[in-house]
Amino acid sequence: MKNIHADFQTVATADWEIGAIYAYDIIHNGKQDLSPYRHHTKESLIKQLSRFTLSSDGKTPMTEKGLGAMTTVQLKRILAAINRTNNLVDITKVHATDLPDGDILTYSFPCQDLSIAGNWYHNEGGIDRNAHNRSTLLWQIDRLLNEYEECDKDMPRFLLMENVSEILSKKNIKNFHEWCSILNSMGYENQVYTLDARNFGVPQARVRTYMLSVLADTPKRQTMVRDYFFGNNLEMVKLPDKAVRTLENYLKLDYSNEDYYEEAVTSTPNFTESRRKIYLNNDKLAIDDRIVGRFAKTITTKQDRNPNSGIVAYEKNPLVSWNHHYRNLTPRECFLLMGFDEEQFDTLKDNNFSVRSNKNMLSNAKMIKLAGNSIVVQVLEAIFNQVVEIDQMMG
């Protein structure tokens, strides 16, 4: 919203994973001031944070013992991040009365139980309301919207959903249609988009499904919204290859820059037999300092895996002795390919901090996971431009 110069204020968030909580706060609000927390003891911080259902991995809740294993500074920074972003943390415990008045409600939910990968782990329930998996957090939005109606609270005028395109698969489509019907019954007009980041200027093959729901409570407004989407379908945006920015703008191959060099070295793994397969099977995006690829594959939560988003090969100028063949994408490169700028990444990097010897609050692996779980900024800009236009049209 800031990038499209829209007048907005984020009034609340809800995320339980402590790395994501901290990173979001730093990227959007900058360096923390911990002086309001100077009188806190470790025990008082644990007591405050124990009120929330927090997670260190985004999968399982932390225990009080887990909080106790953290440093006092770490606890202060997590609490400061929660307070600065008005993070309500656990969506299952949030009620409509807890939410400040707002015009836009955005939501997503863990994709592992939707995606093809979910089947590998026998997570076959998809978004079925009774599947009891992480993807059924979708239905918490149903609960919240019903609570809005029950307490006569003004409904959000716009809803925005994002997830993997498998939400439209045969396994999930019946439940997705049920969700769309529920929104229709509440007065929302839904526009579903499946969009590739490459069509929005970013050299990453990332396809995701979005649904923009607009509250249209009269037949006239319904017609206005339908006509708008008919004439402004983002799926019709198809950029020619030459209009997509090249990887030269994203891959940091100038190793005379100390930061780029250190990040590249850290992203060069030991060359094992399994990594030989990574080297042989994945796209080479660059060789030494020369770009050879047109676009990266989807930025996922891990790069040291097969398949991955692509590699930078060493041919004449290996950076390290333990691997003369390739390196993975760096956290910086992953963030850039998600649409963040270098200033935002540097702010996050500069405000990373040590929690114990050789361990930072945000490890390289954690930062890559954060990038893989985010949404390409340029795609969001296009959707939020539509929100602004519809808002102006509706008056």
Helices and strands as residue ranges (DSSP letters): H 18-29, G 35-37, H 42-49, H 64-68, H 72-84, G 91-93, G 96-98, E 104-107, H 116-120, G 134-137, H 138-150, E 158-164, G 165-168, H 173-185, E 188-196, G 197-200, E 204-205, E 207-215, H 219-231, G 234-236, G 241-243, G 247-249, H 258-266, H 273-281, E 284-287, E 290-291, E 296-297, E 311-313, E 326-328, H 331-337, H 342-350, E 354-356, E 359-360, H 364-372, H 377-394
